[in-house]
Amino acid sequence: MRFLEPDQLKIARTAGGVLSLDVDGEEHYEYVDAYRVFPLSDGERWVSLRVHGGAEVGIIRRPEQLPEEQRRLLTEELERRYFAPRILAVESLVEKFGESHWSVATSAGPCRFRVHSDHTQIREIADGALLIIDADGNRYRLEHRERLPRQILKRIEEQI
């Protein structure tokens, strides 16, 4: 495992809109992907930089120490990769043929989606919140589930 220090790095966006990386002015990577090592429990630290579709270049332990512009580029990339709207209200939740059909209000607007009812698509994460993964692989975050109507909360807890 290789740790990358912020003062060793130069992160930039290429003309094609992807991230590039220079390490100590000696190594250049034209297209790198950024991944959170602990996306659910410690999403602000521990970022893995990987050659697109390939091997890990290294891990940045404290990305907040990057220069402002590089930190902004990295944050934009991570927010795009880990886009997970917050569910603000559950308007309806109906079980049909091994799937639950959700109609919700989210931080990104109203949404309808399906979740396979196989007890793997709804997970408890940090602070008691739930991560819900729909049938298309999209992620949603449900906080404060105790505020939900009892009948909806019961249906959700049956799927955890």
N, C-alpha and C positions, 0 to 999 in steps of 0.2 A: 504494500500500500504506500503510495507516494502522496505526501502532503504538499500542497502548493501554497506558498506564502504570498499575500497580496502584493508585496513590493517586487515580486518576481514576474508578475503577470501584466499583460496588456490584452484586454478584451475589447474587441471592436465588432462592428456590424459591417459585413461585406456589402458590395453593391447589390448583391442578390438577396440581401436581407437576412442572412444567417450570421451566427456568431463565429468569429475567428479568434484564435488564441496564440499569443507569443509568450514563451516562457524563457526568462533570462536573456532575451534577444538571440537565443541560440536554436530554439525549437519553434517551428511555426506549424499551426494546424489551421487549415483553411475553413473547416466546417466542424464545429463542435456542438454537442448537445449538453444541456445542463439538467441534472437530476438532483432532487433532494434525497439525501441518504436516509433521513428519518422524516418523511413528509407529513406524518400525522402527529408525531410527538415533539419534534424539534425542527420545524420547517424553515426557520430563519437562519440556521447554521448548517454546516456540513453539506456542502454542495459538491457533487461529483461532476467533473468535466470529462466528456468522452468524445473520442473521434466519432463522427457521425456513423452510426451503424456498426461501431467497432469497439475497440478496447478503451479502457479508462486511462486518461492522461494523469489524473490525480484528483485529490480532494482539497477543497478550500474549507478550512475549519471555521473561519470567521469572515464571511463575505462582507460584513458591515465595515471591515477595514479597507476595502477596495476604494480607490478614488471615486468620487461621486458619479461621474459619467459611466464608468465601468460597472459600478454597483447598479445604476439605473438600467443598463442594458441586460445585466444578469437577472435582475428582478423582473423585467418585462418578459424575458424568456421563460422564467419559472412560472409566472402568473399565467402565461399562455398554456404551458404544459399541464399545469395543475388547476386549471379553471374548474371551480366547483361552486356554483351558485348556492347561496344560503336559502333554505326553504323557510319562508316567513309564515306561511299558513298552508294547511292541508285542507283543500276544499272538499275533496272526496277521495275515498280509497276503497276500491271494490275488487274482490277476488273473483277471477274467472279462469277456469281451465289451467290451474297451476301457475298463474301470474297474478300479480296485483296491479291494478290500473290506478294510477295516481293523477290527480288534478290539483296543482299547487300554485301558489304565488311565490316567486323567488326574487332574490335580489337582482336578477337579470330579467324579470318580467314573468308573466303567466306561462305555465308549462304543463304539458301532459306527457306522461311516460309510463312504460311497463317495467315491472321488476319480476324476474323469475323467483318463484317462491320455493327456493331450495336451501334456505338458511345460510347462504354464503354471500348474498348480495347486500345485506344490511349489517354493518359492523359498528360496534362501539369504538369510539376513538377518544382522544384526550378530552377531559372535562365533561365526560358523560354525553358528548355529542354523538350523533350517528352519521356514518358515511353510507350513502345509498348509491348503489351502482345500478343503472338501468339496463335494460336488455340490449341497448346499443353501446354500452361501455361508458356512458356519460356519468359523471359523479355529481352528487348533491350533498350538501351538509345540512343536517337538521339539528339545531341547537334547541335547548329548552323544551324538550319533548313533554315535560310535565305540564306544559300549558295547553296541550292538545286535548280535544274532547276524549273522554274515557273510551268510547267505542273505537275511535281511530287509533288511539294509543295501544289498545288491546290487539288490534290487527297487526300493528307494526311489531309489537313484542313477540307475537307468534312466529315472526319471520327471522328473528335474531338467533 
